[in-house]
Amino acid sequence: MGIAAHYAINPPRAEAALTAALAKRSEKSWLQTRAAARFLQSNLEGAKADYKEAGLEKETEPLFARRIPSKGLILWLRADAGVEAAGGSVSKWADQSDKHHDAVPKEGTVGPQLAPSALKGRAALLFAGDEGLYLPDGFEDFGAGLSVFVVGEPMTEKTESWSFVFLATAARGAGRIEALVGGRRESDQVVYAAEDLQSQTKPFVAGIAPAKGFESFSAVHEPSGTARLFKRGASAGMGTLILPRKTLRTRNRVGAGLKGHVAEIVLYNRSLSEMERLGVDTYLNDRYFPAPPAEKR
């Protein structure tokens, strides 16, 4: 209950439930709950001790080490790192993973604007509703699943389609193979979509109504086909989609059709474990949506 309230942005209810959890007896399930409570209250040493006593020390390493796991990381764009801009217009957004999937404007066009203090003093890129930035060809193999995390400003106006990140083949219509986080004409919500040559009744998972301002979105698509959508780490939707098949993707974009900001994108070619996913979501929440000092313990 406390963890759910924490991610639902209800600090008083979260504090009461998490504090109650801390007083529970020392069985494995309670140790795990108490560890999660301490972690969310920024008591990292206490959380480590509880996870260790519960026999979960190795499983929970991602929470305390690097919160952006390196295994399977194929794209990491941060507006406060690797941005090259002239006169405010971005000419290159360098990938912070080791894959060098740098995002650049289409030749002869002007890139998005760099906004140095767009979100709580942190930088973001402002897109103008055009084709956005181009990513290199690639992103072929998602056989081990897909995990994507975005901090950005969703569009609230009705439009054909827009995306924070979009990976697709050159074909359009029924012949496309794609994956995206953004908006589709069939839905008024922010979605995770996975389109394939094989017909699907609804090739996307929805559950987040767009609101003005920045938000954190993430999706994990497992090899089994289960796809889960999250908002600030809290579950927002779930469905079953065909996993993006192995193929060369040549229509890869950041901010395509988007009129709004993007601060950070993290993409994996595997489905992260729940602990890994929680670690990345917590990292993004700490960076962009920190709790007021009085609410932290």
Beta strands, then each sheet from edge to edge (+ up, - down):
strand 1: 73-78
strand 2: 83-86
strand 3: 89-93
strand 4: 113-119
strand 5: 122-128
strand 6: 133-134
strand 7: 146-152
strand 8: 161-168
strand 9: 178-184
strand 10: 190-195
strand 11: 204-208
strand 12: 215-221
strand 13: 226-231
strand 14: 234-240
strand 15: 253-254
strand 16: 259-268
sheet 1: 1+ 16- 5+ 4-
sheet 2: 1+ 16- 7+ 12- 13+ 14-
sheet 3: 2+ 3-
sheet 4: 6+ 15- 8+ 9- 10+ 11-
end
